[in-house]
């Protein structure tokens, strides 16, 4: 029996993946040595008891197909650091101050956010089905009315532990 572990991003599985359950026979499209696979190995090394074999992806042409049975599923919850910046909109559009001088007073609207996962902050939560909305932290989205840096827990994705079918190599 060969065990392999693959990471799949929450957005990617939500876009194109079918539900997975522990015990299912599956076919996964995987990458081993891509830049993405290497970065996820590094990101999850501190929380995995066994190294990550690679990543599962639906959005790349350079993949290999792996067949096997799902032994375990884990959600990966990591801290995301959000930077929320205001958006200014003119309201009223322009005011004439006389002498050819016009001004626009902007109103701060709810901001826009950019998030970055904090390296090494991932934690595994065992689950029985992917996707599992119950593991999505309730306070994962930043408050767009509070400008500055906010740190929130976020569902990064899932680790799929696969028992690979006998006679299958990784070439």
KOLFI-118151 format. One line per field, with one value per residue: x, y, z of N, C-alpha, C, CB in turn; residue in one letter; residue number from 1. Coordinates in Angstrom, 2 decimals. Glycine has a CB too. Example, Ala and Ser with C-alpha at 12.3 -4.5 7.8 and 13.67 -1.06 7.14 Angstrom:
! KOLFI-118151
n.x c(13.19 12.85);
n.y c(-5.69 -2.25);
n.z c(7.80 7.08);
ca.x c(12.30 13.67);
ca.y c(-4.50 -1.06);
ca.z c(7.80 7.14);
c.x c(13.20 12.90);
c.y c(-3.30 0.03);
c.z c(7.80 7.87);
cb.x c(11.31 14.08);
cb.y c(-4.47 -0.60);
cb.z c(9.05 5.72);
r c(A S);
k c(1 2);
! end
This chain:
! KOLFI-118151
n.x c(0.84 0.62 0.81 -0.23 -0.18 -2.11 -2.57 -5.35 -6.64 -9.11 -10.69 -10.29 -11.30 -13.90 -14.69 -14.47 -14.54 -15.90 -17.96 -16.07 -15.51 -14.35 -13.09 -14.00 -13.39 -11.20 -10.12 -7.48 -6.13 -2.89 0.08 3.60 6.14 5.80 6.03 4.01 3.33 5.71 5.75 3.50 4.27 6.30 4.81 3.01 4.60 5.15 2.81 2.07 2.31 3.41 5.21 3.92 2.82 2.17 0.18 -3.31 -5.01 -7.29 -6.87 -4.68 -2.70 -0.54 -0.51 -0.61 -2.44 -3.82 -4.96 -6.99 -7.97 -9.62 -8.17 -8.12 -9.30 -8.55 -9.22 -7.53 -6.80 -5.78 -4.12 -4.99 -3.66 -5.14 -5.19 -6.92 -8.08 -9.35 -11.92 -12.40 -15.03 -16.34 -18.58 -20.50 -20.18 -18.58 -17.73 -18.14 -15.91 -15.51 -13.76 -12.70 -11.99 -12.50 -13.68 -13.71 -15.33 -14.66 -16.33 -15.75 -16.03 -17.12 -14.18 -11.56 -10.04 -6.96 -5.51 -3.11 -1.84 -0.55 2.57 3.27 1.15 -0.84 -3.36 -4.57 -7.77 -9.58 -11.90 -14.87 -15.92 -15.46 -16.48 -16.55 -18.55 -18.93 -16.51 -15.54 -14.34 -16.34 -15.73 -14.07 -13.91 -12.65 -13.42 -14.76 -15.19 -13.37 -10.36 -7.00 -4.77 -5.89 -6.24 -7.35 -8.87 -8.83 -10.19 -8.00 -7.75 -7.75 -6.35 -5.80 -5.59 -4.42 -4.76 -2.87 -3.62 -2.47 0.48 0.68 2.74 4.61 5.25);
n.y c(-1.19 2.16 5.36 8.60 12.16 14.94 18.41 20.53 23.57 25.59 27.37 26.25 23.62 24.25 25.45 23.48 20.86 17.64 16.35 14.74 11.83 10.15 6.98 6.84 5.82 7.37 9.59 11.63 14.66 15.57 17.38 17.25 18.55 21.24 24.82 25.71 23.28 22.87 25.17 24.70 22.35 23.35 25.25 23.61 21.84 21.98 21.15 18.65 15.15 13.44 14.02 16.28 15.04 16.24 18.52 18.78 19.65 21.42 23.20 23.21 22.14 20.43 17.76 14.72 11.66 10.20 7.30 5.98 5.16 7.14 7.74 9.57 12.87 16.28 19.54 22.61 25.15 28.42 31.41 34.50 37.51 40.48 43.47 46.33 48.89 52.22 53.18 55.90 57.95 60.44 62.78 65.40 65.51 67.78 70.92 74.37 76.75 79.25 81.63 79.85 77.65 74.38 71.85 68.51 66.63 63.71 60.68 58.23 54.93 51.51 49.56 48.03 44.83 43.08 39.96 37.87 34.71 33.82 32.55 29.26 29.11 27.28 24.87 21.57 20.14 17.35 15.90 14.49 14.82 16.57 19.35 20.95 22.92 23.45 23.72 26.14 29.09 31.36 34.05 34.75 36.60 39.88 42.93 45.35 47.97 48.79 50.17 49.24 46.75 43.45 40.32 37.14 33.87 31.42 29.23 27.49 25.26 21.76 18.67 15.69 12.38 9.65 6.25 4.65 2.94 -0.36 -1.11 1.27 3.79 6.88 8.10);
n.z c(0.00 -0.89 0.41 -0.33 -0.16 -0.98 -1.62 -2.11 -3.21 -1.59 -3.20 -5.69 -5.54 -4.93 -7.28 -9.36 -8.41 -7.50 -4.83 -2.26 -0.29 2.65 1.97 -0.64 -4.04 -6.21 -8.86 -9.33 -10.56 -10.65 -9.57 -9.07 -8.95 -9.50 -9.10 -7.43 -6.07 -4.66 -3.04 -1.43 -0.12 1.51 2.98 4.43 5.82 8.59 9.82 8.94 9.43 7.63 4.61 2.11 -0.94 -3.36 -5.34 -6.04 -8.97 -11.05 -13.03 -14.75 -17.47 -17.38 -15.86 -13.90 -13.68 -10.82 -9.24 -6.69 -3.27 -0.90 2.14 4.23 5.02 5.40 6.53 5.88 7.89 8.03 9.16 7.80 6.70 6.28 4.41 4.55 2.57 2.07 -0.28 -2.28 -3.30 -5.43 -4.07 -3.39 -7.04 -8.10 -6.69 -7.17 -6.28 -7.04 -9.12 -10.94 -9.51 -8.57 -6.41 -5.11 -2.78 -1.27 -0.34 2.04 1.24 1.89 2.25 0.23 0.11 0.44 0.78 2.46 3.16 6.31 6.65 7.78 9.58 9.35 10.26 10.77 10.33 10.90 8.62 7.01 4.52 1.45 -0.35 2.89 4.43 7.09 8.37 7.66 8.97 10.84 11.07 8.89 6.81 6.13 7.92 6.08 6.72 8.49 8.35 7.57 8.96 9.38 10.97 10.24 10.62 8.01 5.55 3.81 2.15 1.32 2.52 0.97 1.67 0.10 -0.76 -2.95 -5.95 -6.51 -8.41 -9.73 -10.86 -10.38 -12.78);
ca.x c(0.00 1.34 0.01 0.20 -0.99 -2.22 -3.30 -6.15 -7.10 -10.55 -11.33 -10.20 -12.25 -15.23 -14.96 -14.54 -14.46 -17.08 -17.79 -15.21 -15.75 -13.41 -13.47 -14.29 -12.40 -11.12 -9.11 -7.03 -5.17 -1.91 1.41 4.57 7.30 5.51 6.34 2.88 3.49 6.84 5.38 2.57 5.07 6.95 3.76 2.34 5.56 5.11 1.56 1.84 3.19 4.06 5.34 2.94 3.31 1.99 -1.07 -4.37 -5.42 -8.19 -6.64 -3.37 -2.63 0.58 -0.85 -0.65 -3.65 -3.61 -6.16 -6.87 -9.05 -9.37 -8.00 -8.40 -9.47 -8.33 -9.31 -6.37 -7.21 -4.59 -4.36 -4.80 -3.49 -5.84 -4.96 -8.14 -7.85 -10.61 -12.19 -13.00 -15.88 -16.75 -19.98 -21.02 -19.12 -17.68 -18.31 -17.47 -15.51 -15.32 -12.44 -12.23 -11.52 -13.50 -13.20 -14.56 -15.20 -14.93 -16.88 -15.13 -16.96 -16.46 -12.88 -11.21 -9.09 -6.03 -5.09 -1.95 -1.76 0.64 3.34 3.41 0.03 -1.86 -3.75 -5.41 -9.02 -10.10 -13.28 -15.26 -16.38 -14.98 -16.22 -17.21 -18.80 -18.94 -15.17 -15.22 -14.48 -17.40 -15.16 -12.94 -13.85 -12.27 -14.44 -14.37 -15.39 -12.24 -9.19 -5.75 -4.45 -6.73 -5.85 -8.54 -8.69 -9.38 -10.08 -7.09 -8.01 -7.90 -5.34 -6.42 -4.67 -4.85 -4.12 -2.72 -3.86 -1.26 1.02 0.69 3.93 4.42 5.88);
ca.y c(0.00 3.42 6.51 9.89 13.27 16.04 19.61 21.20 24.86 25.73 28.00 25.36 22.52 24.86 25.75 22.37 19.54 16.92 15.97 13.60 11.30 9.13 5.67 6.92 5.55 8.63 9.89 12.99 15.27 16.07 17.86 16.95 19.43 22.62 25.84 25.66 22.10 23.11 26.16 24.08 21.44 24.20 25.85 22.64 20.92 22.00 20.58 17.30 14.11 12.89 15.10 16.44 14.45 17.22 19.27 18.39 20.86 21.31 24.34 23.16 21.07 19.54 16.97 13.26 11.14 9.22 6.57 5.35 5.27 8.19 7.25 10.66 14.24 17.31 20.95 23.40 26.48 29.24 32.82 35.38 38.91 41.33 44.91 46.97 50.29 52.87 53.62 57.24 58.27 61.84 63.03 65.63 65.39 68.93 72.16 75.55 77.67 80.55 81.92 78.69 76.58 73.36 70.81 67.35 66.05 62.28 59.91 56.91 53.80 50.29 49.41 46.85 44.07 42.12 39.06 36.99 33.71 33.91 31.31 28.43 29.23 26.28 23.82 20.56 19.75 16.15 15.98 13.26 15.16 17.81 20.47 20.91 24.31 23.57 24.07 27.53 29.97 32.37 35.41 34.69 37.77 41.11 43.98 46.35 49.32 49.06 50.26 48.82 45.32 42.55 38.92 36.29 32.48 31.23 27.88 27.52 24.14 20.43 17.65 14.41 11.26 8.67 4.95 4.54 1.61 -1.15 -1.13 2.62 4.56 8.33 8.64);
ca.z c(0.00 -0.95 0.82 -0.87 0.35 -1.94 -1.20 -3.13 -2.69 -1.38 -4.36 -6.84 -5.38 -5.00 -8.68 -10.31 -7.81 -7.05 -3.42 -1.92 1.04 3.08 1.45 -2.08 -5.07 -6.94 -9.86 -9.07 -11.48 -9.68 -9.95 -8.03 -8.88 -9.90 -8.10 -6.50 -5.22 -3.78 -2.03 -0.48 0.72 2.50 3.82 5.30 6.43 10.06 10.36 8.42 9.96 6.45 3.63 1.05 -2.19 -4.42 -5.32 -6.97 -9.66 -12.19 -13.88 -15.38 -18.46 -17.10 -14.68 -13.97 -13.06 -9.76 -8.87 -5.38 -2.29 0.09 3.50 5.18 4.51 6.42 6.13 6.29 8.35 8.24 9.42 6.65 7.07 5.32 4.44 4.05 2.23 1.69 -1.65 -2.23 -4.43 -5.37 -3.76 -4.74 -8.03 -8.04 -6.19 -7.71 -5.22 -7.68 -9.68 -11.69 -8.61 -8.28 -5.50 -4.94 -1.45 -1.40 0.76 2.20 1.07 2.39 1.61 -0.54 0.90 -0.15 1.85 2.30 4.22 7.15 6.52 8.97 10.53 9.02 11.19 10.13 11.00 10.22 8.12 6.30 3.18 0.83 0.55 4.18 4.82 8.55 8.88 7.26 10.12 10.67 10.98 7.97 5.94 6.84 8.07 5.08 7.25 9.38 7.48 8.18 8.92 10.17 10.83 10.38 10.19 6.68 4.99 2.65 1.26 1.89 2.29 0.61 1.85 -0.89 -0.89 -4.40 -6.51 -6.74 -9.76 -10.32 -10.49 -10.51 -14.00);
c.x c(0.88 0.38 0.62 -0.74 -0.93 -3.01 -4.13 -6.71 -8.62 -11.24 -11.36 -11.20 -13.67 -15.65 -15.30 -14.56 -15.82 -16.88 -16.92 -15.57 -14.66 -13.96 -13.77 -13.10 -12.38 -10.02 -8.75 -6.04 -4.15 -0.64 2.34 5.61 7.05 5.90 5.26 3.01 4.62 6.49 4.42 3.27 5.71 5.92 3.20 3.30 5.44 3.85 1.28 2.82 3.95 4.16 4.20 3.55 3.24 0.68 -2.03 -4.84 -6.34 -7.85 -5.26 -3.35 -1.54 0.34 -0.71 -1.92 -3.28 -4.95 -5.95 -8.10 -8.67 -9.33 -8.38 -8.54 -9.25 -8.53 -8.05 -6.87 -5.94 -5.01 -4.07 -4.69 -4.08 -5.40 -6.16 -7.85 -9.17 -10.70 -12.88 -13.83 -16.30 -18.25 -20.04 -19.87 -18.12 -18.45 -17.46 -17.18 -15.30 -13.90 -11.84 -11.70 -12.69 -12.88 -14.21 -14.29 -15.59 -15.56 -16.14 -16.22 -16.33 -15.21 -12.76 -10.09 -8.21 -5.49 -3.92 -1.96 -0.46 1.34 3.43 2.26 -1.05 -2.10 -4.67 -6.62 -9.55 -11.57 -13.60 -15.72 -15.76 -15.97 -17.03 -17.37 -18.75 -17.58 -14.75 -15.40 -15.50 -16.84 -13.99 -12.81 -13.46 -13.47 -14.00 -14.62 -14.27 -10.97 -7.92 -5.59 -5.36 -6.25 -7.06 -8.19 -9.39 -9.19 -9.24 -7.45 -8.08 -6.68 -6.09 -5.34 -5.22 -4.06 -4.08 -2.91 -2.53 -0.83 1.06 1.96 3.66 5.03 4.87);
c.y c(1.24 4.55 7.77 10.96 14.42 17.18 20.09 22.47 24.90 26.31 27.04 24.21 23.07 25.15 24.50 20.97 18.96 16.58 14.71 13.15 10.28 7.78 5.67 6.46 6.79 8.62 11.35 13.42 16.01 16.58 17.59 18.04 20.85 23.58 25.86 24.47 22.30 24.12 25.56 23.06 22.22 24.75 24.87 21.70 20.87 21.36 19.15 16.31 13.42 14.01 15.11 15.90 15.46 17.95 18.69 19.68 20.54 22.33 24.37 21.98 20.05 18.79 15.48 12.81 10.07 8.61 5.96 5.56 6.31 7.57 8.30 11.97 15.19 18.68 21.65 24.80 27.26 30.67 33.62 36.81 39.75 42.77 45.56 48.44 50.92 53.11 54.97 57.44 59.72 61.96 64.31 65.64 66.54 70.12 73.32 76.49 79.08 80.72 80.73 77.56 75.67 72.33 69.66 66.78 64.58 61.70 58.59 55.85 52.58 50.01 48.19 46.16 43.19 41.28 38.20 36.01 33.91 32.56 30.58 28.47 28.18 25.27 22.86 20.25 18.53 16.33 14.68 13.54 16.48 18.14 20.32 22.36 24.52 23.97 25.49 28.43 31.08 33.77 35.48 35.92 39.01 42.06 45.13 47.79 49.71 49.01 49.90 47.31 44.56 41.12 38.06 34.85 32.27 29.77 27.95 26.44 22.84 19.58 16.34 13.34 10.10 7.38 4.66 3.10 0.92 -1.08 0.23 3.33 6.03 8.88 9.21);
c.z c(0.00 -0.57 0.23 -0.34 -0.65 -1.32 -2.38 -2.50 -2.60 -2.62 -5.55 -6.73 -5.46 -6.43 -9.48 -9.70 -7.45 -5.58 -3.27 -0.51 1.36 2.60 -0.04 -2.91 -5.97 -7.99 -9.63 -10.14 -10.61 -10.36 -8.77 -7.86 -9.35 -8.77 -7.01 -5.55 -4.22 -2.68 -1.00 0.40 1.86 3.49 4.84 6.03 7.95 10.63 9.88 9.04 8.84 5.42 2.60 -0.24 -3.32 -4.25 -6.35 -7.63 -10.83 -13.27 -14.53 -16.34 -18.14 -15.80 -14.97 -13.28 -12.04 -9.40 -7.49 -4.53 -1.26 1.48 4.54 4.42 5.67 5.80 6.65 6.61 8.65 8.54 8.15 7.16 5.95 5.51 3.77 3.81 1.78 0.20 -1.52 -3.49 -4.32 -5.08 -2.93 -5.74 -7.98 -7.44 -6.71 -6.55 -5.76 -8.18 -10.42 -10.82 -8.30 -7.34 -5.47 -3.57 -1.56 -0.14 0.84 2.12 1.73 1.57 0.74 0.21 0.04 0.99 1.47 3.47 5.00 7.13 7.85 9.94 10.30 10.12 10.45 11.00 10.25 9.83 7.39 4.88 2.74 -0.28 1.84 4.67 6.31 9.11 8.49 8.49 9.85 10.45 10.02 7.08 6.73 6.93 7.16 5.53 8.21 8.55 8.26 8.06 9.87 9.92 11.15 9.99 8.85 6.24 3.72 1.64 2.02 1.59 2.08 0.78 1.04 -0.75 -2.38 -4.83 -6.80 -8.19 -10.43 -9.90 -10.78 -11.77 -14.94);
cb.x c(-0.96 1.94 -0.08 0.24 -0.51 -2.90 -2.33 -7.31 -6.60 -10.83 -10.59 -8.77 -12.02 -15.26 -13.77 -13.40 -13.61 -17.33 -19.16 -13.70 -17.17 -13.21 -14.66 -14.68 -12.74 -10.89 -9.64 -6.39 -5.87 -1.56 1.40 5.25 8.41 4.00 6.46 1.54 3.76 8.05 4.74 1.41 6.17 7.70 2.62 1.38 6.97 5.21 0.41 1.96 2.37 3.28 6.68 2.52 2.50 2.04 -0.82 -5.56 -4.20 -9.64 -6.83 -2.23 -2.38 1.90 -2.29 0.62 -4.60 -2.94 -6.50 -5.66 -9.35 -10.45 -6.56 -7.27 -10.88 -6.91 -10.62 -5.26 -8.16 -3.65 -3.49 -5.96 -1.99 -7.37 -3.60 -9.34 -6.78 -10.77 -13.09 -11.90 -17.13 -16.41 -20.64 -21.81 -19.71 -17.13 -18.39 -18.33 -14.25 -15.66 -11.50 -11.15 -10.92 -14.02 -12.97 -14.31 -16.09 -13.65 -18.41 -14.35 -17.27 -17.43 -11.84 -10.79 -9.82 -4.86 -6.23 -0.61 -1.84 0.28 4.74 4.62 -0.58 -1.48 -4.45 -4.61 -10.07 -9.93 -13.47 -16.35 -17.93 -13.50 -16.56 -16.41 -20.14 -19.39 -14.15 -16.14 -13.11 -18.31 -14.72 -13.05 -15.19 -11.09 -14.59 -15.12 -16.75 -12.18 -9.07 -5.70 -2.97 -8.26 -4.65 -9.71 -9.24 -8.72 -11.49 -5.64 -6.95 -9.17 -4.31 -6.99 -4.50 -4.70 -4.88 -1.33 -4.70 -1.48 0.22 -0.57 5.19 5.01 6.68);
cb.y c(0.00 3.65 6.62 9.87 13.73 15.57 20.74 20.27 26.01 26.61 29.30 24.81 21.79 26.14 26.45 22.46 19.59 15.62 15.74 13.97 10.65 9.16 5.17 8.36 4.22 9.78 9.63 13.10 16.25 14.97 19.40 15.65 18.85 22.78 27.25 25.59 20.84 23.61 27.39 23.43 20.71 25.35 26.38 21.82 21.34 23.41 21.46 17.29 13.09 11.63 14.99 17.95 13.19 16.55 20.77 17.63 21.62 21.49 25.58 23.06 21.65 20.33 17.29 12.61 10.57 9.88 5.47 5.88 3.90 9.31 6.81 10.76 14.45 17.19 21.63 23.42 26.40 29.19 33.33 35.23 39.26 41.20 45.32 46.79 50.43 54.19 52.56 58.35 57.33 62.56 61.82 66.94 65.31 69.29 72.17 76.25 77.18 81.67 82.35 79.12 77.17 72.68 71.37 66.28 66.80 61.53 59.69 56.82 53.53 49.07 49.37 47.21 43.22 42.84 38.20 37.81 32.27 34.34 31.60 28.81 30.62 25.56 24.40 19.28 20.94 14.91 17.21 12.54 15.24 17.66 21.80 20.04 24.77 22.28 23.08 28.01 30.59 32.37 35.88 33.48 37.99 41.80 44.45 46.10 49.42 48.04 51.67 49.24 45.08 42.71 38.56 36.83 31.49 32.18 27.27 27.35 24.06 19.75 17.56 14.43 10.87 9.24 3.82 5.06 1.70 -2.60 -2.05 3.44 4.07 9.04 7.58);
cb.z c(1.22 -2.36 2.38 -2.43 1.76 -3.24 -0.70 -3.67 -3.58 -0.17 -4.75 -6.99 -4.03 -4.19 -9.31 -11.23 -6.59 -7.91 -2.76 -2.02 1.14 4.64 2.19 -2.47 -5.90 -5.97 -11.36 -7.66 -12.53 -8.70 -10.33 -8.34 -9.67 -10.26 -8.77 -7.26 -6.08 -4.58 -2.70 -1.22 -0.12 1.82 2.94 4.49 6.06 10.55 9.98 6.89 10.76 5.88 2.91 0.89 -2.55 -5.78 -5.59 -6.24 -10.15 -11.74 -13.11 -14.33 -19.83 -17.02 -14.22 -13.31 -14.13 -8.51 -9.92 -4.67 -1.62 0.01 3.72 6.25 3.87 7.03 6.69 5.17 9.63 7.00 10.60 5.63 7.31 5.48 3.74 5.05 1.11 2.43 -2.46 -2.10 -4.49 -6.69 -2.99 -4.81 -9.40 -9.46 -4.62 -8.81 -4.54 -6.71 -8.58 -12.63 -7.29 -9.60 -4.07 -6.06 -0.40 -1.71 0.60 3.56 -0.45 2.35 2.64 -2.02 1.93 -0.94 2.25 2.25 3.64 8.62 5.98 9.67 10.42 7.78 12.46 9.85 11.01 11.13 7.17 7.05 3.14 0.26 -0.14 5.22 4.29 9.17 8.36 6.06 10.48 11.87 12.36 7.11 5.23 6.13 9.59 3.80 7.96 10.58 6.88 9.65 9.28 9.81 11.75 9.50 11.26 5.66 4.70 3.10 0.19 1.36 3.49 -0.87 3.36 -2.31 -0.08 -4.84 -7.81 -6.32 -10.60 -9.90 -11.26 -9.33 -14.70);
r c(X X X X X X X X X X X X X X X X X X X X X X X X X X X X X X X X X X X X X X X X X X X X X X X X X X X X X X X X X X X X X X X X X X X X X X X X X X X X X X X X X X X X X X X X X X X X X X X X X X X X X X X X X X X X X X X X X X X X X X X X X X X X X X X X X X X X X X X X X X X X X X X X X X X X X X X X X X X X X X X X X X X X X X X X X X X);
k c(1 2 3 4 5 6 7 8 9 10 11 12 13 14 15 16 17 18 19 20 21 22 23 24 25 26 27 28 29 30 31 32 33 34 35 36 37 38 39 40 41 42 43 44 45 46 47 48 49 50 51 52 53 54 55 56 57 58 59 60 61 62 63 64 65 66 67 68 69 70 71 72 73 74 75 76 77 78 79 80 81 82 83 84 85 86 87 88 89 90 91 92 93 94 95 96 97 98 99 100 101 102 103 104 105 106 107 108 109 110 111 112 113 114 115 116 117 118 119 120 121 122 123 124 125 126 127 128 129 130 131 132 133 134 135 136 137 138 139 140 141 142 143 144 145 146 147 148 149 150 151 152 153 154 155 156 157 158 159 160 161 162 163 164 165 166 167 168 169 170 171);
! end
